[in-house]
Amino acid sequence: MSTNKLNGAQVIVDYLIQEKTPYVFGLCGHGNIQFIDALFERKHDIKTISVHHESVAGFMADVYYRVSGRPTATFTSCGPGSANLPISLANAFLDSVPFMAVTGNVPTSQFNRGAFQEMYRHYQADFPSTVRTLCKKVFQPTRGEMVPLAVRQAWKTMVTGRPGPVVLDVPFDVFMEAAAEEAPKPEEWSANISCRCGADPEGVTKAVDMLLAAERPTILVGQGVRYGGACDELLRLAERLQIPVAASASGLGAIDTRHPLSLGLVARGGHYQANHATRQADVLLALGVRFDDRTSSSWIPGYSFTIPPTRLIHVDIDPEEIGRNYPVALGLMADVRTFLRQVHAELDRRADLNKRADARKKWLHAIDGYRAEWDKLVAPGFTDDTTPINPQRAAFEIDRGLPADAILVSDIGVHHNWLLGYCKPRRPDSLIGSMGFGPMGFGVAGVLGAKFAAPDRPCVSVCGDGAFFMHANVLGTAVEYDLPVVWVVWNNYAYASIRGLQRGYLGGRELATDFHDPKTGQRYNPDFAAMARSAGVTGVRIDRAADLAEAVRAGINAHRPYLIDVDIAADINPAGAGVWELPGLGQSKPAIGTRYQPA
């Protein structure tokens, strides 16, 4: 029987177009060919990007949002196709990044029959159980008429409250079934929903009272400030009250790290001026930050924080994060940008803004002293000319080679710790990393998403040799779509961050953490530059620190896919003012300072 209705796949595609989704990233399979056909029909309205591994699609969608602020979608097929997605899905979930994962499944008529690629041993067509803990919600329409409701509810769930990914799991036949005469209209549903809730007025007043009365106030910022669009309001508050700003690894760049009030990174590997300020603060205003173990020096008092006696004001859009790891003097559920605007409005009504001006000057002067101590400690690493290249020098040279508008996407590994310590991000999207789930491959693939989001800006990935080897298929995608991205492969011939743990906690008993030739015992890796050239990507090898910044500039100026294989030492670990504990194995020691004991 003929019908003028859109089928399920067409409804989903039309809804994505109405939500101004510019791209979908994914990989074909027999379970999603009807969805791909619907994309083909609308190829002038939405662009389909085909990748060579499903995780890559998720990482691209993730970083696309971090750069552009706009959610996009992925498409994968049933069975192993969608089972390759959960790593990137979980990464987005723990870092509060939205994207819609459209996953194909077996036809409803084959549910619970053990059809090819069906997950059926516990429940029919049970892919949703695979990802239930890795996303905000799973939607599985089982009839065509259910698709319009599912797609609009999925989108709303994704972007409201604390953002995060959602899964729309669609059986093959439901893609083809008649669904609706037209797709839902976002302007009637999610488009008019605002989740920028403010704090209660009494809470705002109390927060301002606490900040104005403080002698050693400090602000700590996390990802919620960067991706919540609150950076301008943050800078204005810091300057208005002369409060120094420290950042978690996910908050770096919320204000220009070269600003006099910027303390840099507070963490186990954090800067001395940052850790020593946050652990001495009498009032700590924490904005959109989770207080994870790395930021908090494994929650051991006196290294990153000393709460109490520090009085904590914790502001977050997700009340689950408030009071999770530290007691609060004041906890406020609010969007951080809205809260900061409320604070400024309250300050406009106050006449006592300079009540503690002398105490603030003394506090900032002391912090300048901590900064000088830190700078003296780390200065030798910036000029070290040893080979393999000193990793601190490598981070410094990479940063020196980047223009001010560059986007640096870091993968996970020891190199990420060096970049956090010694790169100087100037804007919220200057340095992008993963600090929740921490999957290898995030930066290798994510840089492609960054380039789609910001085609006119230089996009550079710094990734470990281990991560790049896992996801070298990205070379082909970059060539196929003519994406002029640069990969800097931090080649230390090891899973060096884990080898460092073996050396530090296990008495040097090393196994399964380095790469070597079985006959000679010499360090081994593929020739990554040659691998790149075989794929049609320019590949070069760098062995001298003095050549690295220029190599980064050359890669950017080539305006084509470019890989730089850099020989970097693996035996040096980043210095830091914090600690990290592996329960049962022990606690590391700070490279500078001691545990703070309040009077």
DALINWO-V276399 format. One record per backbone hydrogen bond with DSSP energy under -1.0 kcal/mol. NH is the residue of the N-H (numbers start at 1). CO is the residue of the C=O. E is the energy in kcal/mol with one decimal. If there is no record, write none. Layout:
{{NH | CO | E} {NH | CO | E}}
This chain:
{{6 | 180 | -3.4} {8 | 177 | -1.5} {9 | 175 | -2.6} {11 | 7 | -2.3} {12 | 8 | -2.0} {13 | 9 | -2.4} {14 | 10 | -2.7} {15 | 11 | -2.4} {16 | 12 | -2.4} {17 | 13 | -2.2} {18 | 14 | -2.3} {19 | 15 | -1.9} {20 | 17 | -1.8} {21 | 16 | -2.5} {24 | 47 | -2.0} {25 | 73 | -2.3} {26 | 49 | -2.4} {27 | 75 | -2.0} {32 | 29 | -1.7} {36 | 32 | -2.3} {37 | 33 | -2.0} {38 | 34 | -1.7} {39 | 35 | -1.9} {40 | 36 | -2.2} {41 | 37 | -1.9} {43 | 40 | -1.4} {45 | 42 | -2.3} {46 | 42 | -1.6} {47 | 22 | -2.5} {49 | 24 | -3.0} {51 | 26 | -2.3} {57 | 53 | -1.1} {58 | 54 | -1.7} {59 | 55 | -2.5} {60 | 56 | -2.4} {61 | 57 | -2.3} {62 | 58 | -2.3} {63 | 59 | -2.4} {64 | 60 | -2.4} {65 | 61 | -1.6} {66 | 62 | -1.7} {67 | 63 | -1.8} {68 | 64 | -2.7} {69 | 65 | -2.9} {73 | 23 | -1.1} {74 | 100 | -2.6} {75 | 25 | -1.5} {76 | 102 | -2.0} {81 | 78 | -1.3} {82 | 77 | -1.5} {83 | 79 | -2.0} {85 | 82 | -1.5} {89 | 85 | -2.1} {90 | 86 | -3.0} {91 | 87 | -1.7} {92 | 88 | -2.0} {93 | 89 | -2.2} {94 | 90 | -2.5} {95 | 91 | -1.4} {96 | 93 | -1.1} {97 | 92 | -2.9} {100 | 72 | -2.3} {101 | 166 | -2.8} {102 | 74 | -2.8} {103 | 168 | -1.9} {104 | 76 | -2.4} {105 | 170 | -1.8} {110 | 107 | -1.9} {111 | 108 | -1.3} {113 | 110 | -1.9} {118 | 115 | -2.6} {126 | 119 | -3.1} {130 | 127 | -1.3} {134 | 131 | -1.7} {136 | 165 | -2.9} {139 | 167 | -2.9} {146 | 143 | -1.7} {147 | 144 | -1.6} {150 | 146 | -2.1} {151 | 147 | -2.9} {152 | 148 | -1.9} {153 | 149 | -2.3} {154 | 150 | -2.4} {155 | 151 | -2.0} {156 | 152 | -2.1} {157 | 153 | -2.6} {158 | 154 | -2.1} {159 | 155 | -1.8} {160 | 156 | -1.7} {164 | 158 | -1.7} {166 | 99 | -1.9} {167 | 137 | -2.1} {168 | 101 | -3.1} {169 | 139 | -2.8} {170 | 103 | -3.0} {172 | 105 | -1.7} {175 | 171 | -1.4} {177 | 173 | -1.6} {179 | 6 | -3.4} {180 | 6 | -1.4} {188 | 185 | -2.2} {189 | 186 | -1.4} {191 | 186 | -2.4} {193 | 190 | -1.9} {197 | 195 | -2.2} {204 | 200 | -1.9} {205 | 201 | -2.3} {206 | 202 | -2.3} {207 | 203 | -2.5} {208 | 204 | -2.4} {209 | 205 | -2.4} {210 | 206 | -2.4} {211 | 207 | -2.2} {212 | 208 | -2.6} {213 | 209 | -1.7} {218 | 283 | -2.0} {219 | 244 | -2.5} {220 | 285 | -2.9} {221 | 246 | -2.1} {222 | 287 | -2.1} {224 | 288 | -2.0} {225 | 222 | -1.5} {226 | 222 | -1.0} {227 | 223 | -2.6} {230 | 225 | -2.2} {234 | 230 | -2.1} {235 | 231 | -2.5} {236 | 232 | -2.1} {237 | 233 | -2.0} {238 | 234 | -2.7} {239 | 235 | -2.5} {240 | 236 | -2.4} {241 | 237 | -2.4} {243 | 238 | -1.7} {245 | 261 | -3.2} {246 | 219 | -3.2} {247 | 264 | -2.3} {248 | 221 | -2.5} {251 | 248 | -1.2} {252 | 248 | -1.1} {254 | 251 | -2.1} {257 | 425 | -2.2} {259 | 256 | -2.2} {262 | 259 | -1.9} {263 | 245 | -3.2} {266 | 247 | -2.6} {268 | 294 | -1.6} {270 | 267 | -1.7} {271 | 265 | -2.0} {275 | 271 | -2.6} {276 | 272 | -2.9} {278 | 274 | -2.5} {279 | 275 | -2.1} {281 | 277 | -1.2} {284 | 311 | -2.4} {285 | 218 | -2.5} {286 | 313 | -3.2} {287 | 220 | -2.8} {288 | 315 | -2.7} {296 | 292 | -2.3} {297 | 294 | -1.0} {298 | 293 | -3.6} {300 | 297 | -1.9} {302 | 305 | -2.4} {303 | 300 | -1.0} {310 | 306 | -2.6} {311 | 282 | -2.4} {313 | 284 | -2.9} {314 | 330 | -2.4} {315 | 286 | -2.9} {316 | 332 | -1.8} {321 | 318 | -1.8} {324 | 321 | -1.3} {329 | 312 | -1.9} {330 | 312 | -2.0} {332 | 314 | -2.7} {334 | 316 | -1.4} {335 | 197 | -2.8} {339 | 335 | -2.7} {340 | 336 | -2.5} {341 | 337 | -2.1} {342 | 338 | -2.1} {343 | 339 | -2.4} {344 | 340 | -2.3} {345 | 341 | -2.1} {346 | 342 | -2.2} {347 | 343 | -2.6} {348 | 344 | -2.0} {350 | 347 | -1.6} {355 | 352 | -1.6} {357 | 354 | -1.7} {360 | 356 | -2.4} {361 | 357 | -2.2} {362 | 358 | -2.0} {363 | 359 | -2.2} {364 | 360 | -2.7} {365 | 361 | -2.1} {366 | 362 | -2.0} {367 | 363 | -2.0} {368 | 364 | -2.0} {369 | 365 | -1.3} {370 | 366 | -1.7} {371 | 367 | -2.6} {372 | 368 | -2.0} {373 | 369 | -1.9} {374 | 370 | -2.2} {375 | 371 | -2.7} {376 | 372 | -2.0} {377 | 373 | -1.9} {378 | 374 | -2.2} {379 | 375 | -1.2} {381 | 378 | -1.1} {382 | 379 | -1.5} {383 | 380 | -1.2} {389 | 567 | -2.3} {394 | 390 | -2.3} {395 | 391 | -2.4} {396 | 392 | -2.2} {397 | 393 | -2.7} {398 | 394 | -2.7} {399 | 395 | -2.3} {400 | 396 | -2.1} {401 | 397 | -1.6} {402 | 399 | -1.0} {406 | 403 | -1.9} {407 | 458 | -2.7} {408 | 430 | -2.9} {409 | 460 | -3.1} {410 | 432 | -3.0} {411 | 462 | -2.4} {416 | 413 | -1.3} {418 | 414 | -1.5} {419 | 415 | -2.6} {420 | 416 | -2.4} {421 | 417 | -1.5} {422 | 418 | -2.1} {423 | 419 | -2.3} {430 | 427 | -2.1} {432 | 408 | -3.0} {442 | 439 | -1.5} {445 | 441 | -2.4} {446 | 442 | -2.3} {447 | 443 | -1.3} {448 | 445 | -1.6} {450 | 446 | -2.1} {451 | 447 | -1.9} {452 | 448 | -1.9} {453 | 449 | -1.9} {454 | 450 | -2.2} {457 | 454 | -1.9} {460 | 407 | -2.8} {461 | 486 | -3.5} {462 | 409 | -1.7} {463 | 488 | -2.2} {465 | 490 | -1.3} {468 | 464 | -2.5} {469 | 465 | -2.1} {470 | 466 | -1.3} {471 | 467 | -1.3} {474 | 471 | -1.9} {475 | 472 | -1.9} {477 | 473 | -1.2} {478 | 474 | -2.5} {479 | 475 | -1.8} {480 | 476 | -2.7} {481 | 477 | -1.9} {482 | 479 | -1.1} {483 | 478 | -2.7} {485 | 483 | -2.3} {486 | 459 | -1.9} {487 | 562 | -2.6} {488 | 461 | -3.6} {489 | 564 | -2.7} {490 | 463 | -3.0} {491 | 489 | -1.6} {491 | 566 | -2.0} {492 | 490 | -1.0} {495 | 513 | -2.8} {496 | 494 | -1.6} {499 | 495 | -2.2} {500 | 496 | -2.3} {501 | 497 | -1.1} {502 | 498 | -2.2} {503 | 499 | -2.2} {504 | 500 | -2.3} {505 | 501 | -3.2} {506 | 502 | -1.4} {508 | 502 | -1.6} {509 | 506 | -1.2} {510 | 508 | -1.1} {515 | 493 | -2.1} {517 | 522 | -3.3} {521 | 517 | -2.2} {524 | 515 | -2.2} {528 | 526 | -1.4} {531 | 527 | -2.5} {532 | 528 | -2.4} {533 | 529 | -2.2} {534 | 530 | -2.2} {536 | 533 | -1.3} {537 | 532 | -2.7} {538 | 561 | -1.7} {540 | 563 | -2.3} {542 | 565 | -3.0} {547 | 544 | -1.5} {548 | 545 | -1.5} {551 | 547 | -1.8} {552 | 548 | -2.2} {553 | 549 | -2.1} {554 | 550 | -2.7} {555 | 551 | -2.4} {556 | 552 | -2.2} {557 | 553 | -2.7} {558 | 554 | -1.1} {559 | 556 | -1.1} {562 | 485 | -2.1} {563 | 538 | -3.1} {564 | 487 | -3.2} {565 | 540 | -3.0} {566 | 489 | -2.4} {567 | 542 | -2.2} {568 | 491 | -2.3} {569 | 389 | -2.5} {577 | 270 | -2.1} {578 | 268 | -1.4} {582 | 586 | -2.2} {585 | 582 | -3.0} {586 | 582 | -1.6} {588 | 580 | -2.4} {591 | 576 | -2.9} {596 | 302 | -2.9}}
